[in-house]
């Protein structure tokens, strides 16, 4: 350790991009790590759209650095859904990716670029922040990966054969590695995008690194390969013929932390050796209130008491009364999180009409969380204004009842841990956070599946189309949506899931497989594209059956069994514990 590092703290940089479900769990780990390891300077780098995290993080001594790129870039949001606009969108995507990477470089340079690194320094990234891997290499810092879901992308079937053909020495090197060393398992499981042209050009042209991790190119540049004990210069460690690290100096398998329970997701033998499953990563309760007064009340309440007299502030009495109405059955929760902002909720009026029709043919009640999605809030206000005088400001603060007071629409946030025990069922998009909260509450669930197309950026511009989601995904920092049209460029709560993209399909199917949900349904059964009576009526009937199936005794019993098994897990603190061990923290 040189004189430049003697007087500074070790640095922990958490870099997470994507929607709230991608970023917030990583933020929770950063906050917990900073609270435990006060000898560290801890920084979170994420989209400026998540700036509301900054006050919570500051309380835990974590600095928030915002990147201007949006969490989601949708072709419909920017150019409409015409296939003729694909070129313009592709150009915008290229510019956005270039600017995003430059901002990431500047942020990391500002943190690690002023002197030698320390042994305890590290960068932790999620799967949408793969920039961090190459930046860690550039600034000689070890890199850790963390995600609240199983890696949401897989290599195309031709990837391995093409890799073996184009990089025979590297392929042999990775295949023959010991279990504790970086190996082909790491590449196949999550690292493969780093070996595509998309990342290789950025590494070589902008960062002056070898195009591929764990190699030295023809440039003569130094690349850092990090050991747990010290940092080496690769030009001293690499074979001069193959450009690969020498056999006795192989880097270890990168640490990969997963934020789910082993009781829910099995860990197969083909996963890399340094994968650790921690348990679900839940946010601090106070982070989940959009209302400051409600947050203060929750902090004064006994943690285990869910039914104190003053559970929410006076502005949200309507919400509380709707939930605990003794003359009615508990309501069914509906929440699609950021699905609207991603462009999947193109017809909010049809969505509300499906709910209205379900109410007409059943005795259910619903509570709808709009997630602040403006088109949906506007559709709610249009319906409300038809039957009574509407105060827009009051709606945005308090929520409003529709359809003979059997649907309560709420445009803000409140913790699922507080809400779910007061609901009879939950319909949600199948995100990892919603799924985890419902599992923890002991709730069955059902799923709505969508069948759309996406394309991946592959080596040599190879394209692959797959009916598994609707996303253009290049393992970059932003989620880039291009489907949305015919062209392709890319206690007892029951859950009815409606997955749309990425890991949501996995969770929807998984809940069915483990017996806490009926069979998944198609997305059109919740959000039909047409407003005609036939489409609305069919969707309402299917959704009603799904809810009834989810309320079956067998599914309820299984959900309660799973909840009991995972109730003692603390995934965030387990992740912190593993990080401390890996970084050789003394306390």
C-alpha positions as CSV (number, residue, x, y, z in Angstrom):
1,X,0.0,0.0,0.0
2,X,1.5,3.3,-1.1
3,X,1.4,6.7,0.6
4,X,-1.6,7.7,-1.6
5,X,-3.8,5.0,-0.1
6,X,-2.7,5.2,3.5
7,X,-5.1,8.0,4.5
8,X,-8.2,7.0,2.5
9,X,-11.0,4.5,3.2
10,X,-11.4,1.5,1.0
11,X,-14.1,2.0,-1.7
12,X,-17.2,0.0,-2.4
13,X,-18.9,1.0,-5.6
14,X,-22.4,-0.5,-6.3
15,X,-23.4,-0.1,-9.9
16,X,-27.0,-1.1,-10.8
17,X,-29.2,-0.2,-13.8
18,X,-32.7,-1.0,-14.9
19,X,-36.1,-0.6,-13.3
20,X,-36.8,-0.4,-9.6
21,X,-36.9,-4.1,-9.4
22,X,-33.4,-4.3,-10.7
23,X,-31.9,-1.4,-8.8
24,X,-33.6,-1.2,-5.4
25,X,-32.4,-4.6,-4.1
26,X,-28.8,-3.7,-4.9
27,X,-29.3,-0.4,-3.1
28,X,-30.5,-2.3,0.0
29,X,-27.3,-4.3,0.0
30,X,-25.2,-1.1,-0.4
31,X,-27.0,0.5,2.6
32,X,-26.6,-2.6,4.8
33,X,-23.0,-2.9,3.9
34,X,-22.3,0.7,4.6
35,X,-24.0,0.4,8.0
36,X,-21.9,-2.6,8.9
37,X,-18.6,-1.5,7.4
38,X,-18.1,2.0,8.5
39,X,-14.5,1.9,7.4
40,X,-15.7,1.9,3.8
41,X,-16.7,4.7,1.6
42,X,-19.8,3.4,-0.2
43,X,-21.2,4.8,-3.5
44,X,-24.2,3.8,-5.6
45,X,-24.2,4.6,-9.3
46,X,-27.6,4.3,-11.0
47,X,-30.1,6.1,-13.3
48,X,-31.0,9.6,-12.2
49,X,-34.6,8.4,-12.4
50,X,-33.9,6.6,-9.1
51,X,-32.8,9.8,-7.4
52,X,-35.5,9.4,-4.7
53,X,-33.2,6.7,-3.2
54,X,-30.6,9.3,-2.4
55,X,-32.2,10.5,0.9
56,X,-32.6,6.9,2.2
57,X,-29.0,6.1,1.1
58,X,-27.6,9.2,2.7
59,X,-29.1,8.2,6.0
60,X,-27.0,5.0,5.7
61,X,-23.9,6.9,4.6
62,X,-24.1,5.9,1.0
63,X,-23.5,8.5,-1.8
64,X,-25.8,8.4,-4.8
65,X,-24.4,9.3,-8.2
66,X,-26.9,9.6,-11.0
67,X,-26.5,8.7,-14.6
68,X,-28.8,10.5,-17.0
69,X,-29.8,7.5,-19.2
70,X,-33.4,6.3,-18.7
71,X,-34.1,2.9,-17.1
72,X,-36.1,2.0,-20.2
73,X,-36.0,3.1,-23.8
74,X,-39.1,2.1,-25.7
75,X,-39.6,2.5,-29.4
76,X,-43.3,3.2,-28.9
77,X,-42.5,6.0,-26.5
78,X,-40.2,7.7,-29.0
79,X,-41.3,6.9,-32.5
80,X,-44.6,5.1,-32.5
81,X,-45.0,1.5,-33.4
82,X,-44.4,1.6,-37.1
83,X,-41.7,-0.6,-38.5
84,X,-40.4,2.2,-40.7
85,X,-39.2,3.9,-37.5
86,X,-36.8,1.1,-36.6
87,X,-33.7,2.8,-38.1
88,X,-34.4,6.1,-36.2
89,X,-34.8,4.1,-33.0
90,X,-31.6,2.2,-33.6
91,X,-29.7,5.4,-34.0
92,X,-31.1,6.8,-30.8
93,X,-30.2,3.6,-29.0
94,X,-26.6,3.8,-30.2
95,X,-26.3,7.4,-29.1
96,X,-27.9,6.6,-25.7
97,X,-25.6,3.6,-25.2
98,X,-22.5,5.7,-26.1
99,X,-23.4,8.5,-23.7
100,X,-24.4,6.1,-21.0
101,X,-21.0,4.3,-21.1
102,X,-19.2,7.6,-21.2
103,X,-21.0,8.7,-18.0
104,X,-20.2,5.4,-16.4
105,X,-16.6,5.8,-17.2
106,X,-16.5,9.3,-15.8
107,X,-18.2,8.2,-12.6
108,X,-15.8,5.3,-12.0
109,X,-12.8,7.4,-12.9
110,X,-13.9,10.0,-10.4
111,X,-14.0,7.4,-7.7
112,X,-11.0,5.1,-8.5
113,X,-8.9,7.3,-10.9
114,X,-7.0,9.4,-8.4
115,X,-4.4,6.9,-7.2
116,X,-3.6,3.3,-6.6
117,X,-6.4,0.9,-5.5
118,X,-6.6,-0.7,-2.1
119,X,-6.9,-4.4,-1.4
120,X,-10.5,-4.0,-0.1
121,X,-11.8,-1.9,-3.0
122,X,-14.5,-3.5,-5.2
123,X,-17.2,-2.8,-7.7
124,X,-20.5,-4.7,-7.4
125,X,-22.7,-4.8,-10.5
126,X,-26.0,-6.1,-11.6
127,X,-26.7,-7.8,-14.9
128,X,-27.7,-4.5,-16.5
129,X,-24.4,-2.9,-15.5
130,X,-21.9,-5.0,-17.4
131,X,-19.9,-1.8,-18.1
132,X,-18.7,-2.2,-14.5
133,X,-16.9,-5.4,-15.3
134,X,-14.6,-3.8,-17.9
135,X,-14.2,-0.6,-15.8
136,X,-13.2,-2.7,-12.8
137,X,-10.5,-4.3,-15.1
138,X,-9.4,-0.9,-16.3
139,X,-9.0,0.6,-12.8
140,X,-7.5,-2.6,-11.3
141,X,-10.4,-3.3,-9.0
142,X,-12.1,-6.6,-8.3
143,X,-15.6,-7.1,-9.5
144,X,-18.6,-8.8,-7.9
145,X,-22.0,-9.5,-9.6
146,X,-25.3,-9.5,-7.8
147,X,-28.9,-10.0,-9.0
148,X,-32.3,-10.7,-7.3
149,X,-33.2,-13.2,-10.1
150,X,-31.5,-15.9,-12.1
151,X,-29.6,-14.4,-15.0
152,X,-32.3,-13.2,-17.3
153,X,-30.6,-13.9,-20.6
154,X,-28.9,-16.9,-22.1
155,X,-26.5,-17.4,-25.0
156,X,-27.9,-18.5,-28.3
157,X,-27.4,-22.2,-29.2
158,X,-24.6,-21.4,-31.7
159,X,-22.6,-19.3,-29.2
160,X,-20.3,-22.1,-27.8
161,X,-19.4,-23.5,-31.2
162,X,-18.7,-20.1,-32.6
163,X,-16.6,-19.2,-29.6
164,X,-14.6,-22.5,-29.8
165,X,-14.0,-21.8,-33.5
166,X,-12.9,-18.1,-33.1
167,X,-11.0,-18.5,-29.8
168,X,-9.7,-22.1,-29.6
169,X,-7.0,-21.3,-27.0
170,X,-9.2,-19.3,-24.7
171,X,-12.0,-22.0,-25.0
172,X,-9.5,-24.7,-24.0
173,X,-8.2,-22.6,-21.2
174,X,-11.7,-22.0,-19.8
175,X,-12.8,-25.7,-20.2
176,X,-9.7,-27.1,-18.4
177,X,-9.9,-24.7,-15.4
178,X,-10.3,-26.0,-11.9
179,X,-13.7,-25.5,-10.2
180,X,-12.5,-22.6,-8.1
181,X,-11.0,-20.7,-11.2
182,X,-12.7,-18.7,-13.9
183,X,-14.1,-21.3,-16.3
184,X,-16.4,-21.9,-19.2
185,X,-19.2,-22.3,-16.6
186,X,-18.9,-18.6,-15.8
187,X,-19.0,-17.6,-19.5
188,X,-22.0,-19.8,-20.3
189,X,-23.9,-18.8,-17.2
190,X,-23.6,-15.0,-17.4
191,X,-20.4,-13.6,-18.9
192,X,-21.0,-14.5,-22.6
193,X,-22.2,-11.0,-23.6
194,X,-18.8,-9.7,-22.7
195,X,-17.4,-11.7,-25.6
196,X,-19.7,-10.2,-28.2
197,X,-18.8,-7.4,-30.6
198,X,-21.0,-4.9,-28.8
199,X,-18.7,-5.0,-25.7
200,X,-15.4,-5.9,-27.5
201,X,-15.4,-2.7,-29.6
202,X,-16.0,-0.5,-26.5
203,X,-13.3,-2.3,-24.6
204,X,-10.7,-1.9,-27.4
205,X,-11.7,1.4,-28.9
206,X,-12.6,3.4,-25.8
207,X,-11.0,1.7,-22.9
208,X,-7.8,0.4,-24.7
209,X,-8.3,-3.0,-23.2
210,X,-8.2,-6.3,-25.0
211,X,-11.5,-7.0,-26.7
212,X,-12.1,-10.0,-24.6
213,X,-11.8,-10.5,-20.8
214,X,-8.8,-12.7,-19.5
215,X,-6.7,-12.1,-22.7
216,X,-4.1,-9.7,-23.9
217,X,-4.6,-8.4,-27.4
218,X,-2.1,-7.2,-30.0
219,X,-2.0,-3.8,-28.6
220,X,0.6,-4.4,-25.9
221,X,-1.7,-2.9,-23.2
222,X,-1.7,-3.9,-19.6
223,X,-4.9,-5.5,-18.3
224,X,-5.5,-6.1,-14.6
225,X,-6.3,-9.6,-13.5
226,X,-7.3,-9.4,-9.8
227,X,-6.4,-12.0,-7.2
228,X,-8.0,-11.9,-3.7
229,X,-4.6,-11.0,-2.3
230,X,-3.0,-8.6,-4.7
231,X,-3.3,-6.9,-8.1
232,X,-1.0,-8.1,-10.9
233,X,-0.1,-6.6,-14.3
234,X,-1.2,-9.0,-17.0
235,X,1.8,-8.5,-19.2
236,X,3.8,-10.3,-16.5
237,X,1.3,-13.1,-16.2
238,X,0.2,-13.9,-19.7
239,X,1.6,-16.5,-22.1
240,X,3.4,-14.6,-24.9
241,X,2.0,-17.0,-27.6
242,X,-1.7,-17.4,-26.6
243,X,-2.2,-14.1,-24.7
244,X,-3.8,-16.1,-21.9
245,X,-3.0,-15.9,-18.2
246,X,-0.4,-18.5,-17.2
247,X,-1.8,-21.7,-15.7
248,X,-0.6,-21.1,-12.2
249,X,-1.9,-17.5,-12.1
250,X,-5.5,-18.2,-13.2
251,X,-8.0,-15.7,-11.8
252,X,-10.7,-17.1,-9.5
253,X,-14.3,-17.6,-10.5
254,X,-16.1,-14.2,-10.1
255,X,-18.4,-14.0,-7.1
256,X,-22.0,-14.0,-8.1
257,X,-24.7,-13.3,-5.4
258,X,-28.3,-14.2,-6.0
259,X,-31.2,-12.7,-4.1
260,X,-33.6,-15.6,-3.8
261,X,-34.2,-18.6,-1.6
262,X,-32.7,-22.0,-2.1
263,X,-36.1,-23.4,-1.1
264,X,-37.5,-21.8,-4.2
265,X,-34.7,-22.0,-6.8
266,X,-32.5,-25.1,-6.9
267,X,-28.7,-24.6,-7.5
268,X,-27.7,-27.0,-10.4
269,X,-24.2,-28.5,-10.7
270,X,-23.6,-26.6,-14.0
271,X,-23.7,-23.2,-12.2
272,X,-20.2,-21.7,-11.6
273,X,-18.5,-22.6,-8.3
274,X,-18.6,-19.1,-6.8
275,X,-22.4,-18.6,-7.0
276,X,-24.0,-17.9,-3.6
277,X,-27.8,-17.9,-3.0
278,X,-28.5,-15.5,-0.2
279,X,-32.3,-15.5,0.3
280,X,-34.7,-12.8,-1.0
281,X,-33.5,-9.2,-0.8
282,X,-36.2,-7.1,0.8
283,X,-36.1,-3.3,1.0
284,X,-36.2,-1.5,4.3
285,X,-39.8,-0.8,5.1
286,X,-39.4,3.0,5.3
287,X,-38.1,3.1,1.7
288,X,-41.4,1.8,0.4
289,X,-43.6,4.7,1.5
290,X,-44.2,7.5,-1.0
291,X,-45.9,9.4,1.9
292,X,-43.5,10.9,4.5
293,X,-46.2,11.0,7.2
294,X,-47.1,7.3,6.7
295,X,-43.4,6.5,6.9
296,X,-43.1,8.3,10.2
297,X,-46.1,6.5,11.6
298,X,-44.7,3.1,10.5
299,X,-41.4,3.9,12.3
300,X,-43.3,4.6,15.5
301,X,-45.3,1.3,15.4
302,X,-44.1,-1.9,16.8
303,X,-42.5,-3.9,13.9
304,X,-44.7,-6.9,14.3
305,X,-48.0,-5.1,14.8
306,X,-49.9,-4.8,11.6
307,X,-53.2,-3.6,13.0
308,X,-52.4,-0.6,15.2
309,X,-55.1,2.1,15.4
310,X,-53.1,4.7,13.3
311,X,-51.6,2.7,10.5
312,X,-51.5,5.4,7.9
313,X,-51.7,9.2,7.9
314,X,-55.0,11.1,7.7
315,X,-54.6,11.6,4.0
316,X,-54.9,7.9,3.4
317,X,-57.8,7.0,5.6
318,X,-59.8,6.1,2.5
319,X,-57.2,3.4,1.6
320,X,-57.3,2.0,5.1
321,X,-61.1,2.0,5.3
322,X,-61.3,0.2,1.9
323,X,-58.9,-2.5,3.1
324,X,-60.6,-3.2,6.5
325,X,-64.3,-2.7,5.6
326,X,-65.9,-5.3,7.9
327,X,-69.0,-5.6,5.6
328,X,-67.0,-6.8,2.6
329,X,-64.5,-9.5,1.7
330,X,-60.8,-8.4,1.6
331,X,-59.9,-6.9,-1.7
332,X,-57.7,-8.3,-4.5
333,X,-54.5,-6.4,-5.2
334,X,-53.6,-5.5,-8.7
335,X,-50.2,-4.0,-9.4
336,X,-48.1,-4.1,-12.6
337,X,-45.2,-1.9,-11.3
338,X,-43.2,-0.3,-14.2
339,X,-44.9,-2.3,-16.9
340,X,-46.8,0.8,-18.1
341,X,-43.7,2.9,-18.5
342,X,-42.2,0.1,-20.5
343,X,-44.9,0.4,-23.1
344,X,-46.9,-2.8,-22.4
345,X,-50.1,-1.1,-21.1
346,X,-51.0,0.6,-24.4
347,X,-54.8,0.6,-23.7
348,X,-55.5,1.6,-20.0
349,X,-59.2,2.0,-20.8
350,X,-59.5,-1.7,-21.9
351,X,-57.6,-2.7,-18.7
352,X,-60.1,-0.9,-16.5
353,X,-63.0,-2.3,-18.4
354,X,-61.8,-5.8,-17.8
355,X,-61.7,-5.1,-14.1
356,X,-65.2,-3.5,-14.3
357,X,-66.6,-6.6,-16.0
358,X,-65.0,-8.9,-13.5
359,X,-66.7,-6.9,-10.8
360,X,-70.1,-7.3,-12.6
361,X,-69.8,-11.1,-12.7
362,X,-68.3,-11.7,-9.3
363,X,-68.4,-10.4,-5.7
364,X,-64.7,-9.4,-5.7
365,X,-63.3,-6.0,-4.8
366,X,-60.0,-4.7,-6.2
367,X,-57.3,-2.3,-5.1
368,X,-55.3,-1.0,-8.0
369,X,-51.8,0.4,-7.7
370,X,-51.2,2.5,-10.8
371,X,-47.5,3.0,-10.0
372,X,-47.8,6.6,-11.1
373,X,-48.2,5.7,-14.8
374,X,-49.8,8.8,-16.2
375,X,-52.0,7.2,-19.0
376,X,-53.5,4.9,-16.5
377,X,-54.0,7.7,-13.9
378,X,-55.7,9.7,-16.7
379,X,-58.0,6.9,-17.6
380,X,-59.0,6.5,-13.9
381,X,-59.7,10.2,-13.7
382,X,-61.8,10.2,-16.9
383,X,-64.1,7.4,-15.4
384,X,-64.2,9.2,-12.0
385,X,-65.2,12.5,-13.6
386,X,-68.2,10.9,-15.4
387,X,-69.8,10.0,-12.1
388,X,-68.7,12.8,-9.7
389,X,-66.7,15.9,-9.4
390,X,-63.0,15.0,-9.6
391,X,-60.3,16.9,-7.7
392,X,-57.1,15.8,-9.5
393,X,-54.8,16.9,-6.7
394,X,-56.9,15.0,-4.1
395,X,-56.8,11.8,-6.3
396,X,-53.0,12.0,-6.7
397,X,-52.6,12.3,-2.9
398,X,-55.4,10.0,-1.6
399,X,-56.7,7.7,-4.4
400,X,-60.3,7.3,-5.4
401,X,-63.0,4.7,-5.5
402,X,-64.7,3.6,-8.8
403,X,-67.4,1.2,-9.9
404,X,-69.8,1.4,-6.9
405,X,-66.8,1.7,-4.5
406,X,-65.6,-1.8,-5.4
407,X,-62.3,-0.6,-7.1
408,X,-59.9,1.6,-5.2
409,X,-57.2,3.3,-7.3
410,X,-54.1,4.4,-5.6
411,X,-51.3,6.2,-7.5
412,X,-48.7,6.1,-4.7
413,X,-46.5,3.5,-2.9
414,X,-47.0,1.6,0.3
415,X,-45.1,-1.5,1.5
416,X,-46.3,-4.8,0.3
417,X,-45.5,-6.2,3.7
418,X,-48.1,-3.9,5.2
419,X,-50.6,-4.3,2.4
420,X,-50.6,-8.0,1.4
421,X,-52.0,-9.4,4.7
422,X,-55.0,-7.2,4.2
423,X,-55.8,-8.6,0.7
424,X,-57.5,-11.7,-0.4
425,X,-55.4,-12.1,-3.5
426,X,-52.8,-10.3,-5.7
427,X,-52.5,-9.9,-9.4
428,X,-49.1,-8.7,-10.4
429,X,-46.5,-8.8,-13.3
430,X,-44.3,-11.5,-11.8
431,X,-41.3,-9.3,-10.9
432,X,-38.8,-10.7,-8.4
433,X,-39.7,-8.2,-5.7
434,X,-43.5,-8.7,-5.9
435,X,-43.1,-12.5,-6.1
436,X,-40.8,-12.5,-3.1
437,X,-43.1,-10.3,-1.0
438,X,-46.1,-12.5,-1.9
439,X,-44.1,-15.7,-1.0
440,X,-43.1,-14.2,2.3
441,X,-46.7,-13.4,3.1
442,X,-47.7,-17.0,2.4
443,X,-49.7,-16.3,-0.7
444,X,-50.6,-18.5,-3.7
445,X,-50.5,-16.9,-7.2
446,X,-51.4,-17.3,-10.8
447,X,-49.7,-16.1,-14.0
448,X,-50.5,-14.4,-17.2
449,X,-47.9,-15.1,-20.0
450,X,-47.2,-13.1,-23.0
451,X,-45.8,-14.5,-26.3
452,X,-43.8,-11.8,-28.1
453,X,-40.5,-11.5,-29.9
454,X,-37.1,-10.2,-28.9
455,X,-33.7,-10.1,-30.5
456,X,-30.2,-10.3,-29.0
457,X,-27.0,-8.6,-30.2
458,X,-24.7,-11.4,-30.9
459,X,-21.1,-11.8,-32.3
460,X,-20.7,-10.8,-35.9
461,X,-24.1,-9.2,-35.9
462,X,-25.8,-12.6,-35.8
463,X,-29.5,-12.2,-34.9
464,X,-31.6,-14.5,-32.9
465,X,-35.4,-14.1,-32.6
466,X,-37.2,-15.9,-29.8
467,X,-40.8,-16.0,-28.5
468,X,-39.8,-15.5,-24.9
469,X,-40.3,-11.9,-24.2
470,X,-40.4,-8.5,-25.9
471,X,-37.1,-6.9,-25.5
472,X,-34.0,-5.9,-27.5
473,X,-31.3,-6.8,-25.0
474,X,-27.6,-6.3,-25.6
475,X,-26.5,-6.9,-22.0
476,X,-26.0,-3.1,-21.8
477,X,-27.0,-0.7,-19.1
478,X,-30.5,0.0,-20.3
479,X,-33.5,-2.1,-21.1
480,X,-34.3,-1.4,-24.7
481,X,-37.8,-2.3,-25.8
482,X,-38.7,-2.6,-29.5
483,X,-41.4,-5.2,-29.9
484,X,-44.8,-3.7,-29.1
485,X,-45.8,-4.1,-32.7
486,X,-45.6,-6.7,-35.5
487,X,-42.0,-5.9,-36.4
488,X,-39.1,-7.3,-34.5
489,X,-36.0,-5.3,-33.5
490,X,-36.4,-6.2,-30.0
491,X,-53.1,-14.9,6.7
492,X,-53.6,-15.6,2.9
493,X,-52.8,-13.7,-0.1
494,X,-53.3,-15.4,-3.5
495,X,-51.3,-14.2,-6.5
496,X,-52.4,-14.0,-10.1
497,X,-49.2,-13.1,-12.0
498,X,-49.0,-11.4,-15.4
499,X,-45.4,-11.6,-16.6
500,X,-44.2,-9.5,-19.5
501,X,-40.4,-9.7,-19.9
502,X,-37.1,-11.3,-18.7
503,X,-37.2,-13.0,-15.3
504,X,-41.0,-12.4,-15.0
505,X,-41.6,-15.5,-17.1
506,X,-39.3,-17.5,-15.0
507,X,-41.0,-16.5,-11.8
508,X,-44.5,-17.0,-13.2
509,X,-43.7,-20.6,-14.3
510,X,-41.7,-21.3,-11.1
511,X,-44.7,-20.4,-8.9
512,X,-46.8,-22.8,-10.8
513,X,-44.2,-25.6,-10.6
514,X,-43.8,-25.3,-6.8
515,X,-47.6,-25.4,-6.3
516,X,-48.3,-21.8,-5.1
517,X,-50.1,-20.7,-8.3
518,X,-52.4,-22.1,-10.9
519,X,-51.2,-22.4,-14.5
520,X,-50.2,-19.1,-16.1
521,X,-52.5,-17.3,-18.5
522,X,-51.9,-15.1,-21.5
523,X,-51.3,-11.4,-21.1
524,X,-54.4,-10.6,-23.2
525,X,-56.5,-12.0,-20.5
526,X,-55.6,-9.0,-18.3
527,X,-54.8,-6.4,-20.9
528,X,-56.7,-7.0,-24.2
529,X,-55.6,-4.9,-27.2
530,X,-59.2,-4.3,-28.3
531,X,-62.0,-2.4,-26.6
532,X,-64.9,-4.5,-28.1
533,X,-67.3,-6.2,-25.8
534,X,-66.3,-9.7,-26.9
535,X,-62.6,-9.2,-26.0
536,X,-63.4,-7.5,-22.7
537,X,-65.9,-10.2,-21.7
538,X,-63.6,-13.1,-22.6
539,X,-60.7,-11.6,-20.7
540,X,-62.9,-11.0,-17.7
541,X,-64.2,-14.5,-17.6
542,X,-60.7,-16.0,-17.8
543,X,-59.3,-13.7,-15.2
544,X,-62.2,-14.5,-12.8
545,X,-61.5,-18.2,-13.2
546,X,-57.8,-17.7,-12.5
547,X,-58.6,-15.9,-9.3
548,X,-61.0,-18.6,-8.2
549,X,-58.4,-21.2,-9.0
550,X,-55.7,-19.3,-7.0
551,X,-58.0,-19.3,-4.0
552,X,-58.2,-23.1,-3.9
553,X,-57.3,-24.8,-0.5
554,X,-54.4,-26.7,-1.9
555,X,-52.7,-23.6,-3.3
556,X,-53.3,-21.7,0.0
557,X,-51.8,-24.6,2.0
558,X,-48.7,-24.8,-0.2
559,X,-48.1,-21.1,-0.1
560,X,-48.3,-21.0,3.7
561,X,-45.8,-24.0,3.9
562,X,-43.3,-22.1,1.6
563,X,-43.7,-18.9,3.7
564,X,-42.9,-20.7,6.9
565,X,-39.7,-22.3,5.3
566,X,-38.3,-18.9,4.1
567,X,-39.5,-16.8,7.0
568,X,-36.2,-16.9,8.9
569,X,-34.0,-15.9,5.9
570,X,-32.4,-12.5,5.8
571,X,-31.0,-12.3,2.3
572,X,-29.6,-8.8,2.5
573,X,-27.5,-9.6,5.6
574,X,-26.4,-12.9,4.1
575,X,-25.1,-11.0,1.1
576,X,-23.3,-8.5,3.3
577,X,-21.8,-11.4,5.2
578,X,-20.4,-13.0,2.0
579,X,-19.1,-9.7,0.8
580,X,-17.2,-9.2,4.1
581,X,-15.7,-12.7,3.8
582,X,-14.6,-12.1,0.2
583,X,-13.1,-8.7,1.0
584,X,-11.4,-10.0,4.2
585,X,-13.2,-7.4,6.3
586,X,-12.1,-7.6,9.9
587,X,-15.4,-6.8,11.5
